């Protein structure tokens, strides 16, 4: 009877731990297999979201630092000091609540005698804060609020230079990012502040509106979106093509039809996946990120597509994003595993005063977003849909859309100057100014700069659709070129009159 007793003893031992070489019990991982993150928590999701958002802020402030002085500085094409004075005069010369609510910016509180220094200070402060968050993955409400206020202060005095849809989209995304973080604590895993589901759904609601708005504006817009021919023209006529656009433009006709159909599927059908449970929500996030990567490859669309990836990250939980983080004792993934196990053992977490205040703030955010979404939803449902518009000066909830109409031919505005004594003479020699990215010289390869962008180059594309009377800044630009103004010429790639007398 010794053998059966030995077998029984082994079975009892196996209940606590597996024998070497024996298969794991049902529902258990092998002893040498690292434990897997469970679905339903969003600690790692928050880190990815914050780092991605901070990266976009970094690019935005970098663009501002390099270009603001030439565009809205003391000697800029459209000085923001002049704009602020006009707003002040509109409100009877007072820089009070009316002016502040019309153009919310902290520049109202600063000395305007050195506006270039003010603009540089705002951009450099934003660069510093965003760099810290990108490198460390740590953020709190104070830092995220600072980034939002700094960028809003630039957008609201940027005039036409900051009139693009991605400005409002960054401000809305950044506003939601404030509520991802604890108030003061700087930690990648602030245990006392789990990621709010309300904030996550705010991001999901944002990506839903971005994609659906873009899809609806196309279907309601140009006929070529309905007959599936828009992609025959898009790569050639987009604002700032990149090198890949040439090859994509010369794809077979059936590829362009497939691209257009895929676009409609991703913008009109896939957005609803976000409401169909975890697996479909994850699929939605993956498809939208893949779509944005394709758009990034196909053209220089500023940081728009990079920014659109950010709310898509909210579709993933720790279980799906765990592969982005290294494993091992003491790693972030290991810490999240321990927190998940601790959370599973706790029947109900204790609520202190800080937690209750936090929940109240998140609930208030949800109510605010829902209230501000009413005109946005009505706009989506309207046959006269308007894209890239804001219904409040803080741009907390906005409408979105892109390429509702597609131009079939590319028209370029060329700026030329001449040193000939008689500019109207038939033998006058006219020389071209070259922009940094705007197409000009047909022998020059298109640039590749996304997510960076040149604001002047973008507006030159829009100027080709209208006359100069609708774009006063073109006249200002021409005047500065006639004066060989070094500040404005720094926005260009080639000045044919460098080290020469100004053109006539």
KAFEN-V981384 format. One line per field, one symbol per residue. ss: DSSP state (A for helix, B for strand, O for the rest). phi: phi as a letter, one per 30 degrees, with the letter a starting at -180 (. if undefined). psi: psi as a letter, one per 30 degrees, with the letter a starting at -180 (. if undefined). A space follows every 50 residues. Layout:
ss: ???
phi: ???
psi: ???
This chain:
ss: OAAAAAAAAAAAAAAAOOOOOOOOOOOOOOOOOOOOOOOOOOAAAAAAAA AAAAAAAAAAAAAAAAAAAAAAOOOOOOOAAAAAAAAAAAOOOOOOAAAA AAOOOAAAAOOAAAAAAAAAAAAAAAAAAAAAAAAAOOOOAAAAAAAAAA AAAAAOOOAAAAOOAAAAAAAAAAAAAAOOOOOOOOOOOOOOOOOOAAAA AAAAAAAAAAAAAAAAAAAOOOAAAAOOOOAAAAAAAOOOOOAAAAAAAO OOAAAAAAAAAAAAAAAAAAAAAAAOOAAAAAAAAAAAAAAAAAAAAAOO OOOAAAAAAAAAAOOOOAAAAAAAOOOOOOOAAAAAAAAAAAAAAOOOOO OOAAAAAAAAAAAAAAAAAAAAAAAAAAAAAOOOOOOOOBOOOOOOOBOO OOOOOOOOOOOOOOOBBBOOOOOOOOOOOBBBOBBOOOOOOOOOOOOOOO OOOOAAAAAAAAAOOOOAAAOAAAAAAAAAAAOOOAAAAOOBBBOOOOOO OOOO
phi: .ddddddddddddddcadddiddddeicdedccddcdddjcbddeddded ddddddeeddddedddbdddcbdecddbedddddddddddchicccdddd ddbdadddccdddbdedddddddddddddddedddcicabdddddddddd ddddddcdhddccddddddddddddddeddcddcecadbdedbdddddde ddddddddddddddddddddcdedddcicdddceddcdebdcededdddc ddedddddddddedddccceedddccjedddddedddddedddddddcad chcedddddedddddccdddceddcdckeideddddeddddddddddadd ccdddddddddddddddddddddedddddddddcecchbccbddhdbbcb lahdbcdcbcccdccbbbcdecddddcdcccddcddbdeadddcdedbbe ddacdddddddddddbcdddbeddddddddddchdddddddcdbcdcdib dedc
psi: geeeeeeeeeeeeffekklkfklllkgklkfgkkkkkllflheeeeeeee eeeeeeeeeefeeeeffeefegaegleikfeeeeeeeeefhhgkhaeeee feijkfffflkffieeeeeeeeeeeeeeeeeeeeefgklleeeeeeeeee eeeeefgfbffhglffeeeeeeeeeefegflleekjkfijefilkkeeee feeeeeeeeeeeeeeefeefckfffeghgefffeeeglejllefeeeeeg llefeeeeeeeeeeefffeeefffghleeeeeeeeeeeeeeeeeeeffli hbgeeeefeefffffkaeefffffklllkfleeeeeeeeeeeeffkekkk jaeeeeeeeeeeeeeeeeeeeffefeeeeefkfhkklhlkgkffheklll lkhfkkkfkkkkkkkllkgkejffkfgkjkkkkklefkkdkffkklljfk flljeeeefeeefffllfffiffeeeeeeeefghjeeeffflekjfgkgl kll.
